[in-house]
């Protein structure tokens, strides 16, 4: 029982530390804030290609989280990067990965694509 409590405590501490670090690395934006800046930034959808094809924010490039490590060189460090995924989890992980590689101007859409009410594009 004691070991279980120690493990549970460690998981909670790890989760809190990760959350706090992520808040320092990436700024979560409301849809309104996201809209105000994404046209002057690199807009990256980190969902998988089939999710992207089903609908994405107009002007977004698809670099799935699963390919980000290999395709990071496609992103410029001197321009803001606006990230989004379906609900905000993958874009947070993508931001952590980019931060570790020296990218600093990172933003992600609070609530992800499922909360987006702006223009979208679908592949026919």
N, C-alpha and C positions, 0 to 999 in steps of 0.2 A: 504494500500500500504506500509506504514511504517513497519507494522508487518511482511509483506512478505519479505521485505529487511532484517530485523533483522533475520528472520528464515533462509533465504538464506545465510547470512553472517555467522551464527552459523554453518550451514552445511559445508560451505567452510573451516572454521577454524577447525572444527572437523576432516575433511578429511585430511587437511594438517598436523595436530598434529598426527593423526593415522599413516600417511605415514612416518613421521619423526621418530616416535617411532619404527615402524616396521623396518626401516633401521638400527636402533641401535641394535635391537634384533636379526635380521637374516641377513646374508650376501647373497645377490643375486649373483649367479655365472653364467658366460657364460657356454655354453656347454663344451667348452675346459677345463675351470677351474673345472667344475663339474666332468668331466671324470677323471681328474688328482687325485681326492681325494675320490670319492665315494666307491671305493673298500676297503678302510681302514676305512669305516664308516658304520653306520646303515643307509641303504637306504630304505626310506619309501615312498610308493605311497599312497597319501591320497584321491585318487579317490574312487568311489563306486566300489564294486566287479565286476559288469558287465563291467565297463570301464577297470578295471584291466585285466579281462579275455580276452578282445578284443585286448590287447597288452600292455606290460609294459617293463621297462628297466630290462635287465637280472640281476638277483640277488636281485630285490626289494621285500620287504614285503608289503603286502596290509593292511594298517590300515586306513580305511576311516575316514575322518574328523568327520563324524557323530558318530563314535565309539571311537574317540581318548581319550576323557575324561575318559572312562571306561577302556581303554587298555593302558594307559600311563605307567603303571608299567612294561610293556613289553620292554620299552626302558631304556637303561642305560644312566646315567648322566655323566659317565666318558669317553664316546666315542662320537665323532662327529655324528650329525644326519643330513643326507642329505634328504631333502624333495622335492617332486614334485607332481604336479597335472596336469590337462589338460592345463591350461594357466598361472598358477602362483598365482591366487587369493586364492584358498583354502590352498595352502601350506604356504602362508603368514599368514593366519588366524591360521593354525596349529602351526606355529612357535610362534605366540603371546601367544597361549594357553600353549605351552610347556615352554616358557620363564617365564610365571607367576608361573609355578610350579617348577622353579629352574633349568631348562635345559639352558645351556649357549652356547654350541658349535653348533650353528644352521646355516644351509645353505639351500638355495633353488634354484632350476633351473629357471633361467630367461626365461620367455616365455613358460615354462612348457613342458609337454610331446609332444605337437603338434609341437614343434620346434626341438625335439630330432632326430638326424640322426644316432645314434649309434645302437648297437645290441638290438633287442627286442625279447621278448618271447610272444607267444600267446597260450592260452589254447585251446586244440583241441576240 
